[in-house]
Amino acid sequence: MSEESRAARVLADVLRFVPPPGPDNGQFRVSDGWVDGDTICIVYQGWWHEGTLGLRRQIEPGPSIVQLVGYILTEELGEPPGSYVEDVSPDARGITWWGGNDPEWRDYGQYG
């Protein structure tokens, strides 16, 4: 499987399993997502940031798709990006971009 198709599978699963906006997740919502080579881009909003955030994340060949999706949902989209977006200016569309790819991998089971 090419890295691009692997990235497309990861993005599709992330978008399928992201919870709907609600009081339990601070009205978290994804507004857009796409693949750029072996990188996924997800545009979203959450309670911890007043504006729109963008996660730009390379999809590595090592971890399973289940691990990647669980990690992205739980640790990257499910948590405030904190210092990753401090002093970062939004792009022309108003999206503040940050990168994922934490080197510490754990088993996240069936999507968190």
N, C-alpha and C positions, 0 to 999 in steps of 0.2 A: 504494500500500500504506500502510495506517495505521501510525503509530509503534507502536501496541500489537501489531499482527500482525508487524511487523518485530522487535520485542522477543521475541515468541514464537518466531520463526524462529531468532534468535540463540541464545536459551536452549536450544532443541531441539538445535541443532548443537553447542553447548558440551557439553551432557550426553552427546551421542552420541560425541564425540571425546575426552572426558576419559579419560586412561589409567587402567586398573585399578590398585588399590593394589599396591605391590610394593617391593622393596628399592631399586630405581633411583629411585623418587620419594618415598622416606621414608614409605611407606604412605599417601600422599595419598588422600583419598576424599571424595566429595561425598555428603552425606546428604539434601539437599533442594534444590529449586529452584522458583521460581515467577515470574510476571510481575505487576507492579503498574503498570498504565498503560504508560508507555514506559521502565520501569525493570525490570531483572532482579534477582532476589535469589537468591544461591546460598549454601548453608550447607555448610561443609566442615571437614575436619581435616587437619593435616599435621604433619610432624616439627618445624617451627620454632615451633610454638605449642602449649602444653599443653592448651588448651581448644578450643572450637569457634569457628570464625570465620564471619562472614557478609559477603559482598561484595554491596553494593548499588550498582548501576551503571546510569546512564541510557544508553539507546541513541540515539546521535545519528543524524540523517538522512544525513550526508555519506559516511562510509567505507562500503565494500562490506561485505556480511555476511561474506564470506571474511576480509577484513581485521579486522573486529571480533572474530570468533570466534578467529582466530589470536592476536590481541593479548590477549584475555581469558585464553586458555589458557596462553600463554607468559609474558606480563608481569604479569598480575594474579593468576591462580590458581597459576601456576608459580613464583612468587617469594614469599619471605617479605614480609609487609606492613610489617615494620619499624616505623618511627616512627608509622605510621598507626594502630596499635593500642596504642601506649604510653599509659598512663594513661586508657584507655577502659574503663569498667566494662561487664561483660556485662549483657545484658537479663535479664528474668525467666526466660527459657528457657536462660540460660547462654551465649548467642551474643554474641561481641564483633564488632560491625558496623564496617565501614570502607567507603569509597567509592573507586571506580576512576576512570575518565575521565581518563586522561593526555592532555594536549593534543598530544603528539608522536606523530604517526602515521607508521608505516612500512609497507612491504609485507610482510606475513607469509605470503604465498603460500597454499598449501592447508593451512591450520591448523597453522602452526608448522613 
